[in-house]
Amino acid sequence: MKTSLFTGWQARFHAVCLMMLVSALAVGAFSGKAHAQAQVTPAPSETVAVEPLATAQAVPVAEVAAAAAPAFDHGDVAWMLTSTLLVLLMVVPGLALFYGGLVRSKNVLSILSQILVVFSLVLMLWVAYGYSAVFSQGNAFFGSFTEFAFLKGFAPDSVGNTPIKGLPDYLFVAFQSTFAGITTALIVGAFAERIKFKAVLLFSALWFTLSYIPMAHIVWGGGYLGEMGAIDFAGGTVVHINAGVAGLVGAYFVGKRIGYGQTALKPHNVPFTYIGAMLLWVGWFGFNAGSAAAADTVASLAFINTILATAAAVLGWTLVEAVSKGKPSALGAASGAVAGLVGITPACGTVGPLGAIVIGLVAGVVCVWGVTGLKRLLRVDDTADVFGVHGIGGIVGAILTGVFSAQSLGGTKADLDIGHQVWVQLVSVGFTIVWCAVVTVAILLVVRMVFGLRVSEEAERTGLDVTSHGESAYEA
């Protein structure tokens, strides 16, 4: 039939009728507008042709709608992409600048290099076997190292193969990779300025495998502490206590820096450390609110708690310094911010704003003691106070999570027995300390046997920038 046989309104009428007929036969359920024009509304149980008539198969309308619907929420995906980027910001440049300012000028490039290379190394190991060992089925302590090795079975469009069913698989893997990377990178600040670069790399690979992986599986991957009911929303035990204890053990094994306790080994660039701390605060919103794995009310709760706890810790640390030293310092305020961030990490998704303020305030005050009185008591040279801030702050946050998660105190847990939950939190803290300490000692013994741990006295006096990397941050 040719349209030239018709003129005026008749041509338009017949053209419309022809279009309606073709639409109904060819695309059926795929065209809601065609159905409306034809005034045909199939019942939900009817079947319609969804392919060309020559090869059409009857498909229920409900199945067609389900297939056409996206498997994930685009808002959640956008937020998780942003959160992953924010956690990356925490490490490079955030953590790198924070630690870089704390060391002496002759070692600043050394610590920057260690953080970047260790982080990159762990990302590779995460894809190779780390993700599989944490999130696959296994026993109470490890998953399978081979089930998802090198992301086997994943594809660019795969969804639903991770614990978070509403996200693309690759996105969840990427987000979790940044947690593994920053946890391992945190440790190097404890023995900065005197350890061999190759020793750092071997230590990091072994520690990631034998301490981070099992702790992440035990808490988040369906293991022992998770089944017990331990609350660790974003990494109080898995990240901060784990890294803090490893740093403390590592500082003991490597030994004190030359001149420690006899000469003032001052930070060479406090503005670096300050900027690094503020980048950590910004990036931490991805760390905490991103752990909700959705752009929802839980993420919003974690977001405001991260703001409030950090601010409270800054004020707490500053107040203690003002009273004890007579003058509050910028370095102290920056350290207080990090202490508050650490303290709220395990609790951010389950406590209310008032609980977050209390946790932040307590973490700020206690961590001042952690980097002064406790550090002297332990007689350890923890260069960047990894244990004093991350270890102690993580312990404070983990325990108080068991208190302020109760709905009666503004938290989200309606049926929480505070006494029982605090006991569970204490068990999780104790387990983390013991596991990490034992594993770290064993790893350091191996690394010392293979490479040795410490650079020569001459190299340490010259500085690791020159002796380990052949460059200098500040040319004369």
C-alpha positions as CSV (number, residue, x, y, z in Angstrom):
1,M,0.0,0.0,0.0
2,K,1.4,3.4,-1.0
3,T,0.6,6.6,0.9
4,S,0.2,8.4,-2.4
5,L,-3.2,6.7,-2.9
6,F,-4.5,8.9,-0.1
7,T,-4.9,12.6,0.2
8,G,-5.6,15.1,3.0
9,W,-7.1,13.8,6.2
10,Q,-7.6,10.4,4.7
11,A,-3.9,9.9,4.2
12,R,-3.1,11.0,7.7
13,F,-5.9,8.7,9.2
14,H,-4.7,5.6,7.3
15,A,-1.1,6.3,8.1
16,V,-1.9,6.4,11.8
17,C,-3.9,3.2,11.7
18,L,-1.1,1.5,9.8
19,M,1.4,2.6,12.5
20,M,-0.8,1.4,15.3
21,L,-1.2,-2.0,13.7
22,V,2.6,-2.5,13.0
23,S,3.4,-1.4,16.6
24,A,0.9,-3.8,18.2
25,L,2.2,-6.7,16.1
26,A,6.0,-6.0,16.2
27,V,6.8,-4.7,19.7
28,G,3.7,-5.4,21.9
29,A,4.6,-5.0,25.5
30,F,7.7,-2.9,24.8
31,S,5.7,0.1,23.7
32,G,3.4,1.5,26.4
33,K,2.5,4.5,24.1
34,A,1.4,2.2,21.3
35,H,-0.8,0.3,23.7
36,A,-2.3,3.6,24.9
37,Q,-3.0,4.8,21.3
38,A,-4.6,1.4,20.4
39,Q,-6.5,1.4,23.7
40,V,-5.3,-2.1,24.5
41,T,-4.2,-2.9,28.0
42,P,-3.1,-6.5,28.4
43,A,-3.8,-8.2,31.8
44,P,-0.6,-8.9,33.9
45,S,-1.0,-12.7,33.1
46,E,-1.2,-12.2,29.4
47,T,1.7,-12.9,27.1
48,V,2.8,-10.8,24.2
49,A,5.2,-11.1,21.3
50,V,8.5,-9.5,22.1
51,E,10.5,-10.6,19.0
52,P,9.8,-10.3,15.2
53,L,6.8,-12.5,14.3
54,A,9.0,-15.1,12.5
55,T,10.8,-16.0,15.7
56,A,8.6,-14.7,18.4
57,Q,8.2,-16.5,21.8
58,A,5.6,-15.9,24.3
59,V,7.0,-14.1,27.4
60,P,5.0,-13.1,30.4
61,V,4.6,-9.3,30.7
62,A,6.0,-9.4,34.3
63,E,9.2,-11.1,33.2
64,V,9.6,-8.5,30.4
65,A,9.3,-5.7,32.9
66,A,11.7,-7.3,35.3
67,A,14.3,-7.8,32.5
68,A,13.9,-4.2,31.4
69,A,14.3,-2.8,34.9
70,P,17.9,-1.9,36.0
71,A,19.6,-4.4,38.4
72,F,20.8,-1.5,40.5
73,D,20.0,2.0,41.6
74,H,22.0,4.5,39.7
75,G,22.0,6.9,42.7
76,D,23.6,4.2,44.9
77,V,26.2,3.5,42.2
78,A,27.1,7.1,41.8
79,W,27.5,7.5,45.6
80,M,29.7,4.4,45.8
81,L,31.9,5.5,42.9
82,T,32.3,8.8,44.8
83,S,33.0,7.0,48.1
84,T,35.7,4.9,46.5
85,L,37.3,8.0,45.1
86,L,37.2,9.7,48.5
87,V,38.9,6.7,50.2
88,L,41.6,6.9,47.5
89,L,42.0,10.6,48.4
90,M,42.6,9.5,52.0
91,V,45.6,7.6,51.1
92,V,47.2,9.5,48.3
93,P,47.6,12.4,49.0
94,G,45.9,12.4,52.5
95,L,47.8,9.9,54.5
96,A,51.0,10.5,52.5
97,L,51.1,14.2,53.4
98,F,50.1,13.5,57.0
99,Y,53.0,11.1,57.6
100,G,55.3,13.1,55.2
101,G,55.1,16.2,57.4
102,L,55.8,14.2,60.6
103,V,59.2,12.8,59.5
104,R,62.4,14.8,59.0
105,S,63.1,16.5,55.7
106,K,65.7,13.8,54.7
107,N,63.1,11.1,54.8
108,V,59.9,12.7,53.4
109,L,60.2,11.1,49.9
110,S,60.9,7.8,51.5
111,I,57.6,7.8,53.4
112,L,55.7,9.1,50.4
113,S,57.1,6.3,48.3
114,Q,56.4,3.6,50.8
115,I,52.7,4.6,51.1
116,L,52.2,4.9,47.4
117,V,54.0,1.6,46.5
118,V,52.5,-0.4,49.4
119,F,49.0,0.8,48.5
120,S,49.5,-0.1,44.9
121,L,51.0,-3.5,45.9
122,V,48.0,-4.4,48.0
123,L,45.5,-3.4,45.3
124,M,47.2,-6.0,43.0
125,L,47.1,-8.6,45.7
126,W,43.4,-7.8,46.5
127,V,42.4,-8.6,42.9
128,A,44.7,-11.6,42.8
129,Y,43.3,-13.4,45.8
130,G,42.4,-10.9,48.6
131,Y,38.8,-10.3,47.6
132,S,38.2,-14.0,47.2
133,A,39.7,-14.9,50.5
134,V,37.6,-12.3,52.4
135,F,34.2,-12.6,50.8
136,S,33.9,-16.2,49.4
137,Q,32.5,-19.0,51.5
138,G,35.1,-20.6,53.8
139,N,35.6,-21.3,57.4
140,A,35.4,-19.0,60.4
141,F,38.8,-17.4,59.6
142,F,39.4,-17.5,55.8
143,G,37.4,-17.7,52.7
144,S,38.6,-19.5,49.5
145,F,41.8,-18.0,48.0
146,T,40.9,-19.4,44.5
147,E,37.1,-19.1,44.1
148,F,37.2,-15.5,42.8
149,A,41.0,-15.3,42.1
150,F,41.8,-12.5,39.7
151,L,38.0,-11.8,39.8
152,K,37.2,-15.1,38.1
153,G,33.6,-15.3,37.0
154,F,33.1,-11.5,37.1
155,A,32.2,-9.4,34.0
156,P,31.7,-5.7,33.3
157,D,27.9,-6.1,33.5
158,S,27.8,-8.6,36.3
159,V,25.7,-7.7,39.3
160,G,24.8,-9.8,42.4
161,N,27.9,-11.8,42.9
162,T,29.0,-9.8,45.9
163,P,27.5,-9.5,49.4
164,I,26.0,-6.2,48.3
165,K,23.4,-7.2,45.7
166,G,22.5,-3.8,44.6
167,L,25.9,-2.8,43.2
168,P,27.9,-3.8,40.1
169,D,30.4,-6.4,41.2
170,Y,33.4,-4.5,40.1
171,L,32.4,-1.4,42.1
172,F,32.1,-3.4,45.3
173,V,35.5,-5.0,44.7
174,A,37.1,-1.5,44.0
175,F,35.6,0.0,47.1
176,Q,36.8,-2.8,49.3
177,S,40.3,-2.7,47.7
178,T,40.9,0.8,49.1
179,F,40.2,-0.4,52.6
180,A,42.8,-3.1,52.3
181,G,45.3,-0.7,50.8
182,I,44.9,2.1,53.4
183,T,45.0,-0.4,56.3
184,T,48.4,-1.8,55.2
185,A,49.7,1.7,54.4
186,L,48.9,3.0,57.9
187,I,51.4,0.7,59.5
188,V,54.5,2.1,57.8
189,G,54.3,5.4,59.8
190,A,55.3,3.5,63.0
191,F,58.8,2.5,61.8
192,A,59.4,5.3,59.3
193,E,62.9,6.8,58.9
194,R,64.9,3.6,59.5
195,I,63.5,0.5,57.7
196,K,64.6,-1.0,54.4
197,F,62.3,-0.3,51.5
198,K,62.3,-4.0,50.3
199,A,61.6,-5.1,53.9
200,V,58.5,-2.8,53.9
201,L,57.2,-4.4,50.7
202,L,57.7,-8.0,51.8
203,F,56.2,-7.2,55.2
204,S,53.2,-5.5,53.6
205,A,52.5,-8.5,51.3
206,L,52.7,-11.0,54.1
207,W,50.8,-8.9,56.6
208,F,47.9,-8.2,54.1
209,T,47.6,-11.9,53.5
210,L,47.9,-13.2,57.1
211,S,46.4,-10.3,59.2
212,Y,44.1,-8.1,57.1
213,I,42.5,-10.9,55.1
214,P,41.5,-13.0,58.0
215,M,40.3,-10.1,60.1
216,A,38.2,-8.7,57.3
217,H,36.7,-12.2,56.7
218,I,36.2,-12.8,60.5
219,V,34.2,-9.5,60.9
220,W,32.7,-8.7,57.4
221,G,32.9,-11.9,55.4
222,G,30.7,-14.2,57.6
223,G,33.4,-15.3,60.0
224,Y,33.7,-15.8,63.7
225,L,33.3,-12.2,65.1
226,G,30.6,-11.4,62.6
227,E,28.5,-14.4,63.7
228,M,29.1,-13.5,67.3
229,G,27.4,-10.1,66.7
230,A,30.4,-7.7,66.9
231,I,29.5,-4.3,65.5
232,D,32.2,-2.8,63.3
233,F,30.4,-0.6,60.7
234,A,33.5,0.7,58.8
235,G,36.6,-0.8,60.3
236,G,37.4,-0.1,64.0
237,T,38.9,-3.6,64.5
238,V,39.6,-4.6,60.9
239,V,41.4,-1.4,60.0
240,H,42.5,0.7,63.0
241,I,43.2,-1.7,65.8
242,N,44.7,-4.2,63.3
243,A,47.1,-1.6,61.9
244,G,47.8,0.1,65.2
245,V,48.9,-3.2,66.8
246,A,51.0,-4.1,63.8
247,G,52.7,-0.6,64.0
248,L,53.5,-1.1,67.6
249,V,55.0,-4.5,67.1
250,G,56.9,-3.3,64.1
251,A,58.3,-0.3,66.0
252,Y,59.7,-2.6,68.7
253,F,61.3,-5.0,66.1
254,V,62.9,-2.3,64.0
255,G,64.1,-0.4,67.1
256,K,64.4,3.3,67.9
257,R,65.7,5.9,65.6
258,I,69.3,7.1,66.2
259,G,69.1,10.0,68.7
260,Y,65.6,9.1,69.9
261,G,65.1,10.3,73.5
262,Q,68.4,12.3,73.3
263,T,67.6,14.8,70.5
264,A,64.4,16.4,69.5
265,L,63.3,14.5,66.3
266,K,60.7,17.1,65.2
267,P,58.3,17.0,62.3
268,H,59.8,18.9,59.4
269,N,56.6,20.3,57.9
270,V,53.5,20.7,60.2
271,P,51.5,22.3,57.3
272,F,52.0,19.1,55.4
273,T,50.5,17.1,58.3
274,Y,47.7,19.6,58.8
275,I,46.7,19.4,55.1
276,G,47.0,15.7,55.2
277,A,44.7,15.5,58.2
278,M,42.1,17.7,56.5
279,L,42.2,15.5,53.4
280,L,41.7,12.5,55.6
281,W,38.6,14.1,57.1
282,V,37.1,14.8,53.7
283,G,38.0,11.3,52.4
284,W,36.7,9.7,55.5
285,F,33.1,10.4,54.4
286,G,33.7,7.8,51.7
287,F,35.2,5.5,54.3
288,N,32.3,5.8,56.7
289,A,29.2,6.8,54.8
290,G,30.3,4.7,51.9
291,S,30.2,1.7,54.1
292,A,26.4,1.9,54.0
293,A,26.8,0.8,50.3
294,A,23.8,2.9,49.3
295,A,22.8,6.6,49.2
296,D,20.3,6.2,52.0
297,T,19.4,7.1,55.6
298,V,22.2,4.9,57.0
299,A,24.8,6.8,54.9
300,S,23.3,10.1,56.1
301,L,23.6,9.0,59.7
302,A,27.2,7.9,59.2
303,F,27.9,11.2,57.4
304,I,26.7,13.5,60.2
305,N,28.3,11.3,62.8
306,T,31.7,11.6,61.0
307,I,31.3,15.4,61.1
308,L,30.4,15.6,64.8
309,A,32.8,13.1,66.2
310,T,35.7,14.6,64.5
311,A,34.9,18.1,65.6
312,A,34.4,16.9,69.2
313,A,37.8,15.2,69.1
314,V,39.5,18.3,67.8
315,L,38.1,20.3,70.7
316,G,38.9,17.5,73.3
317,W,42.5,17.2,72.1
318,T,43.0,21.0,72.0
319,L,41.6,21.5,75.5
320,V,43.9,18.8,76.9
321,E,46.9,20.4,75.3
322,A,45.9,23.9,76.4
323,V,45.6,22.7,80.0
324,S,48.6,20.4,80.1
325,K,51.1,22.3,78.0
326,G,49.7,25.8,78.3
327,K,49.4,26.2,74.5
328,P,47.3,24.3,72.0
329,S,49.1,23.3,68.8
330,A,48.1,23.0,65.2
331,L,49.7,19.5,65.1
332,G,47.6,18.5,68.1
333,A,44.4,19.8,66.5
334,A,45.2,17.8,63.3
335,S,46.0,14.7,65.3
336,G,42.7,15.2,67.3
337,A,40.8,15.2,64.0
338,V,42.3,11.9,63.0
339,A,41.6,10.4,66.5
340,G,37.9,11.4,66.2
341,L,37.7,9.9,62.7
342,V,39.2,6.6,64.0
343,G,37.0,6.5,67.1
344,I,33.7,7.0,65.2
345,T,34.6,4.5,62.4
346,P,33.1,1.3,64.0
347,A,30.1,3.2,65.3
348,C,29.1,5.6,62.6
349,G,26.2,3.7,61.2
350,T,24.6,2.6,64.5
351,V,25.0,5.4,67.0
352,G,23.1,8.7,67.1
353,P,24.6,12.2,66.9
354,L,25.0,12.6,70.6
355,G,26.7,9.3,70.9
356,A,29.1,10.3,68.1
357,I,30.0,13.5,70.0
358,V,30.7,11.5,73.2
359,I,32.8,9.0,71.2
360,G,34.8,11.7,69.5
361,L,35.4,13.7,72.7
362,V,36.6,10.6,74.5
363,A,38.8,9.5,71.6
364,G,40.4,12.9,71.4
365,V,41.2,13.1,75.1
366,V,42.4,9.5,75.5
367,C,44.5,9.6,72.4
368,V,46.5,12.6,73.8
369,W,47.5,10.2,76.5
370,G,48.1,7.5,73.9
371,V,50.8,9.5,72.2
372,T,52.4,10.9,75.3
373,G,52.0,9.0,78.6
374,L,51.3,5.6,77.1
375,K,54.1,6.0,74.6
376,R,56.6,6.8,77.3
377,L,55.3,3.9,79.4
378,L,55.8,1.5,76.5
379,R,59.2,2.9,75.6
380,V,58.6,2.6,71.9
381,D,59.6,4.9,69.0
382,D,56.4,4.9,67.1
383,T,57.3,7.7,64.6
384,A,53.8,8.7,63.5
385,D,52.0,7.5,66.6
386,V,50.2,4.8,64.7
387,F,49.3,2.9,67.8
388,G,48.6,5.9,70.0
389,V,46.0,7.3,67.5
390,H,44.8,4.3,65.5
391,G,45.2,1.6,68.0
392,I,43.9,3.5,71.0
393,G,41.3,5.4,69.1
394,G,40.1,2.2,67.5
395,I,39.8,0.5,70.9
396,V,37.9,3.4,72.4
397,G,35.5,3.5,69.4
398,A,34.9,-0.2,69.3
399,I,34.0,-0.5,73.0
400,L,31.8,2.6,73.1
401,T,30.0,1.3,70.0
402,G,28.5,-1.3,72.2
403,V,27.1,1.4,74.5
404,F,25.8,4.1,72.2
405,S,24.3,1.8,69.5
406,A,21.4,1.2,71.9
407,Q,18.2,2.9,70.9
408,S,17.7,4.1,74.4
409,L,20.9,6.2,74.0
410,G,20.0,7.5,70.5
411,G,21.4,4.5,68.5
412,T,19.7,2.3,66.0
413,K,19.6,-1.0,67.8
414,A,16.2,-1.4,69.5
415,D,16.8,-4.7,71.3
416,L,20.5,-4.1,72.2
417,D,21.6,-5.4,75.6
418,I,24.4,-3.0,76.4
419,G,26.2,-5.2,78.8
420,H,26.2,-8.1,76.4
421,Q,27.2,-6.0,73.5
422,V,30.0,-4.4,75.3
423,W,31.3,-7.8,76.2
424,V,31.1,-8.8,72.5
425,Q,33.0,-5.7,71.6
426,L,35.7,-6.4,74.2
427,V,36.1,-9.9,72.8
428,S,36.5,-8.6,69.3
429,V,39.1,-6.0,70.5
430,G,41.0,-8.7,72.4
431,F,40.9,-11.1,69.5
432,T,42.1,-8.5,67.1
433,I,45.0,-7.5,69.3
434,V,46.2,-11.1,69.9
435,W,45.7,-12.2,66.3
436,C,47.5,-9.2,64.8
437,A,50.3,-9.3,67.4
438,V,51.1,-12.9,66.9
439,V,50.9,-12.8,63.1
440,T,53.0,-9.6,62.9
441,V,55.8,-11.0,65.1
442,A,56.0,-14.1,62.9
443,I,56.1,-12.0,59.7
444,L,58.8,-9.7,61.0
445,L,60.9,-12.7,62.0
446,V,60.6,-14.0,58.4
447,V,61.4,-10.5,56.9
448,R,64.4,-10.1,59.2
449,M,65.7,-13.4,58.1
450,V,65.2,-12.7,54.4
451,F,66.2,-9.1,54.0
452,G,67.0,-7.7,57.4
453,L,64.8,-4.9,58.7
454,R,66.9,-1.8,59.3
455,V,69.1,0.3,57.1
456,S,72.7,0.9,58.1
457,E,73.6,3.6,60.6
458,E,75.3,5.6,57.9
459,A,72.2,5.4,55.6
460,E,69.9,6.4,58.5
461,R,72.1,9.4,59.3
462,T,72.2,10.5,55.6
463,G,68.5,10.0,55.2
464,L,66.5,7.4,53.3
465,D,65.5,9.8,50.5
466,V,69.1,9.7,49.2
467,T,70.2,6.2,50.3
468,S,67.1,4.3,49.4
469,H,65.7,6.3,46.5
470,G,68.6,8.4,45.1
471,E,66.8,11.8,45.3
472,S,66.1,14.7,47.7
473,A,62.9,16.5,48.4
474,Y,64.6,19.8,49.0
475,E,67.6,20.6,46.8
476,A,70.0,23.2,48.1
